[in-house]
């Protein structure tokens, strides 16, 4: 079991001699990474409550409830995700065009499932697409990140904390893995949303063993992990899909700032740009990141018309709110 809040399995499909990893969600499914219904339903309502108030908020809440009911009735969660590794951002290692081109073959392999391609930061020129969220990207680390005052302050804070950075793959010991999972869950699940991916130790160990992610920790002299993150890169872009830090320590310790600064250093050493995902716009803007709309591409032409219409009507609705979504996501940046 990879997630506590969703049932998933992985498959591999050979397309033109190339293996394409495919994630297939099952039921139950209450994680926004694997459920479009959760994304446009309870997750959208959580975000609306954080960013809106008054009549505007109530209008969005009602619209979300109605859209979720419609989506569940028309089975939009009956879908497969090529290249999805249960991380908030999907990296394709320069293969995104091949994955998109493989969609017709994947549709033959899964004739009653939509094919969903995630994490596109360029609006698709054709097909059914949904604007999903605003992510923050730094294209040129040395020229952009290092020139910002807050970045320099973060590096100073990292040095002052006198914590030891360590890197782990599949060899990570059980105690460290459990500590990292506790730090992640305390932040992402307990504080932010129960619809975030609720990883199991087995799921995280599999991601580490397959080399999908690596863990970086900042540790005290006694070996206690003060902060950690999971990192993935495809040779071009670094993502940090899991982050956690000891929130019992004083806020002025700046543990989040420290782990992010350490990973910025790692990205510069590897000549990587950084996709910092969604949220925390003020923090990210003040370190040189710029906002990009992220899209889902939904391949549905092989499905019955009643199911195609569901994806397309919801997509049309979301596109009407694309400018508002961008404005809300960048407010205060």
Secondary structure, DSSP 8 states (H G I E B T S, - for coil): --BSSEEEEEEEEEETTEEEEEEEEEEEE--TTT-HHHIIIIIHHHHHHHH--HHHHHHHHHHHHHHHHHHHHTTTT-EEEET--SSSS---TT-HHHHHHTHHHHHHHTTTSEEEEEEESS--SSSEEEEEEEEEEES-HHHHGGGSHHHHHHHHHHHHHT-EEEEESTT--HHHHHHHHHHHIIIIIIII-TTS--B-HHHHHHHHHTTS-EEEEEE-TTS-EEEEEEEEE-SSEEEEEEEEE-TTS-GGG-HHHHHHHHHHHHHHHTT-EEE--SS-HHHHHTTT-EEEEEEEEEE-TTS-HHHHHHHHHHHHHHHHTHHHHHHHHHTT-
